[in-house]
Amino acid sequence: MSKLEEQLQKNILILDGAMGTMLQDYKFSEEDFRGKRFGDWPVSVQGNNDLLSITQPEAIATIHRKYFEAGADIVETNTFSATTIAMADYKMEELVDELNYESARIAKEVAVKMTEENPEKPRFVAGAIGPTNKTASMSPDVNDPGFRAISFEELRVAYKQQASALIKGGVDILLVETVFDTLNAKAALFAIDELKEELQLDIPIMVSGTITDASGRTLSGQTAEAFLISVSHIPLLSVGFNCALGAKQLTPHLEVLNRFASCGVSAYPNAGLPNAFGEYDQDAEEMARQIREYLEKGLVNILGGCCGTTPEHISAIAEIAKDYSPRKIVKPEFSTAL
């Protein structure tokens, strides 16, 4: 934690960009996803990007290296959906430990090599913990609003398994990201807290929510301020937002976090808003220009990119960020203590 916190106080740390966007360029087929090992798997696995850490590890390592070379200080593991809950779609629940361990190992190996090449710029790995494809706060059935497809306990168990394997694989940070339902995130944080106590390990935690639309709320209905309060019971390296919105649309929500957060603030928006085909058209220069507003207002400590971003976007962001100081971390104007 100390080296990471030291860097956070000195510089704006740069997070990587989208893994999925980079993988699309490979145009992997069903056979590529399967590899030899899963040639006879009973269901289609194309689209299971996390599986590529096992079947196409060189591609994953290459993407990590490209982001580091673009200026990233932190890369995320290829584990956004690597829980038993999400892997059930592919009947691959039994692979969760291996998926997380291997993804962490690959990223850490690249990070160590890059740090050795330039010890003045240490590189870190964040274990990516996605929201799963189920929500604990809302019913998936409009005719039965009291129904829940998942329980807090089921989420806790799944998240604990994932976090444990990521730690074994060597991650430096655990990143609970793209939070659309804070109850899911609280299950993840509860599980991580248990692990920290059991392992006597003070691993830093980042939390990143997602504002889903112009209402300024998460999918489960929380404002930026309410989201922050909901996760402030646990010490965090940073809290922030990613996905759903472009850099420009995210600004007012980061201003809320800047005002109230007692930890670092992170932002990794999409490359603009999607077009009619669901694609992201915003180029690196335009995204960097929009992100400059964060820097001029002193809103952030960690910056990166989400959907549609590439090493070019990260390079442009890193280039402008080096001219600015990180946000000052101060005591918030409210207390979440009981």
N, C-alpha and C positions, 0 to 999 in steps of 0.2 A: 504493500500500500504506500509506503513512504516515498519510494522513487516515483510512483505514479502521481501522488499528491504534489510532490515537488515540481514535476513537470507541469501539472495543472495550474500551479500558481505562477509559473514563469511564462508559459505560452498558451495560446489557444491550441488545443490538441485537435488533430485532424483524424476523423473516422473515415473508413472506406466508403465506397459506393455500393451499388446494387450487385449482388451475386447473380440473381436470375437474369438480369439484362445481359451480363457478360456470357452466361451459359447459352443464351439463345443464339449467339454468334457461332457456336459450335455445331448447331443443328443436329444434335444427337438423336439417333433413331431409337426405336424400341430396343433393338439389339444392343445398341451402345449403352443404354441404361442398364440392361440386364447383365452384360458381360458374360463370361463363361459360367460363372458361379450361379447365376439366376436364370439360366437359359430355359429351364422348365418351370419357372414360377407360374402358379395357376392364374394370376390376374395380370393385367397390363401394369407396367411400372413406369412407362414414359411420363415425364412430368414430375416424378419423385426426385427432385434435385438433390435432396439430402443423401440419397443412395449413391450419387456420383462420387462421394468421398470414399466409397469402397470400390466402385467399378471404374471410375475415371479419376483417380487421385492426382494424376499429373496436371489435369485441367484445373482442378481446384487449387493446387499449389501455384500454378502459373498465374491465376487470377489474383491470389493473395499477393504475389510478388509484384504484379503490375500496379496494384493499389499502393503498396509500400513505395515503389519507385516513383509513383505520382505525388508522393508527399504525405501519405497517411502515417499517423503514429500508431493507430489502432486498427486492426482488421477484425471482422466478425467471423466466427466459425460458420460453416455451411450446415447449420442445424436448426433453421427456423421452424421446421415441422417435425423435429426428431423427438417426439414424445409418443408413448403408446397410444394416446388418444388420436393424434393425427395420422400415425402410421397404420392405424386400423383400416384406413381406406385402401391400403395396399397389402393387407394381411402380413405386415412386417413388424408387428409389435416386438417379436423376439430379437430384433436387430437393434433395438434402441441403444443398449449399452455400447455396442460396437460402433454404431453410427456416430454417436457423440464423442467417444474416445478417439476414433480415427480422424474425425473432423478437427478436433482440438489438436491432436498430434501433428497433423499436416500444417495447420496454421502456425503452431508454435515453432515447428522446425524452420519454416520460412522466416519467422520473426527473429529467431536466434541468429540465423545467417545474416540477415539484414543489419542487426545490431552489431554483429562482429565486424561487418564491413564499414560501419560508421558508428562507433561507440558514443559519439556526441549526441546521437539521435536514437535513443532507445526505442524499440518497437514492442508493442503489447498486443495481446490477443483477448478479445472479448467473446465469451461463450454466449452465443445467440439463443435466447429462449423466447420463442414465439407465443402467441396467445392461444394456440390450439384452434380447432375449427368448431368449438362448442362454447357456449356462454352460460355461466352460472347464475346470471342475474335476470335473464329473460327467457321466455318460452319460445321455442321454435314453432309452436302450434297456436295460431291466432284464435282457435276455438277453445283452447285450454290454457289460459294465461298463467295458471299456477304450476304448469308442468315445467320441469327442468330436465334437459338432456344429460346433464353432468352435475355431480355434487362437488362441494368444496373439498371433501376428503379424497375423492377420486383425482381431482386436480393436484392436490398436495402430493399424493403418492407418485403421480406421473412426473411432476416437476422435480421432485426429490431425486428420482432415478436419473433424470436427464442432467440435473446439476451435478450430481455425484460423478457421473461419467465424464462430464466436461472438466471437472476439477482433476480427475485422474489423468486426463489427457494433457493437462498443463496450462489451462487458461489462466490469465492474470486477473480477469474481471468476469463477472456474470452480468449479462445484459438482458433484462426482462423488457421486451420491446413490442412495439405496435399494439399497445394495450387498448383494446376497445371496450373491455369490461374490467373495471378495477377489482371486482371480486376475484376474477381469475388471477390477476396480478398479486393480490393479497395472498392467495394460495401459494403462488410461486415464492413470494417473499417469506412466508411462514416456513415453507420447506427449506429454503436457503438458510434461514436463521437456525433451524434445527441442525442442518449440516455443519454450519460454522461452529456450533457448540460441540457437536459430536467429534469433529475433526480438530477442534481447537485451532481454527483457521480464520483469520480476519481478511477474507477475500473481499475486495471492493465490489459494490453493486451499483449498476446504472439502471434506471427505469425510464422508459420512453413510451408515452401514450400516443394515441392518434385521434386528432380532431377530425370527425368524419365528414363534416359539411359546413356550409356557411352559418349554421346555427351556433357554431363555436363550442359544440359539445361532443363528448365521446359517444359511441353507439349506445351505451347504457345510460346516457343522459346527463353526464357530469360536465360542468364547466371546467376550465383550466384550473381555477382556484380550488374547486372541490376535489378534483383529481389529485392535486398536490397535497391537500390536507389528508386525503385517504391513504397516501403512501408515506407520509412524513413520520410515521411511528418507528421507522427503522432507519439507522444511519445510512446515508447514500453518498456515493461519490458524485452522482449527478442525477438530475431529473430533467426531462425534456419531452419533445415531441418529434415524431417522424411520420412519414407516409401521408396518404390521403390528400394533403394540400401541397401546393408549391411554396417556394420561399416567400413570395410576397404575401400570400394569404396567411402564412403562419405567424407573421410579425406580431399582431396584437396579442396572441396567446403566449408568445415568448415574453412579452412585456409584463404579463401577469406573473409568470414564473420569476422573472428578474426581480420583481418587487417583493415577492414573498419567500422565495426559496433560500434556505440556509446552507445549501450545498451547491455544487456546480450546476450549470444549466447547459443542456445539449440540444442540438437541432440538426436533424438530417432529413430535409424535405425532399419531395419528388422533384424531378426535372420539369417543373410546371404542372399544369393540369392535363389530364389525358385528352386526346382528340377524339373524334367520332369513332375511331377504330380502336380506342383504348391504348394508343401509343403515345409516347412522350416526345415532344418535338423541341423542347427548350434546349438550346445549345449551352456549352460550358460558359461562354462569355456572358450570356444573358443571365444565367443562374448566379454567377459570381457577382454581377452588378446588383442583383436583388439582395443577395446575402450581405453585401457591403453595409446595408442599413442596420443589420444586427450588430455589426462591428462598430459602426459609428455611434450607435446608442449604447454600446457596452453590454449587450444582452446575453452573451454566450461564453462558455468555457470550452465547449467541444462542438465541432462542426463536421458534418459529412453529408452524404447523399443517400437517398432511398431510390424508389422505382425510377427507372429510366436513366440513372446516373452511371457514368463510366469513369475510368481513370482520367480522362480529359476533364471531366467536371471536377474531380477531386483535385487535380493539379491546379486548375484555375482558382478554386476555393483556397487551397493552401497558399497560393501565390499572394492573394490579397490579404489573407489572415495574418501573414507574417509581419505586416506593418501595424498591427493593432495589439493592444494589451488585452489579456483576458478579463472577463467580468469580475469585479470585486465581490468576493463572497462575504456577505454581512449577515447579521442577525435579522430575521424577518420581522415584519411589522405586526405579526400575530403569533400566538403560541398555540401549538397543537397539543400541549401537555394538558392532562386532566387536572 
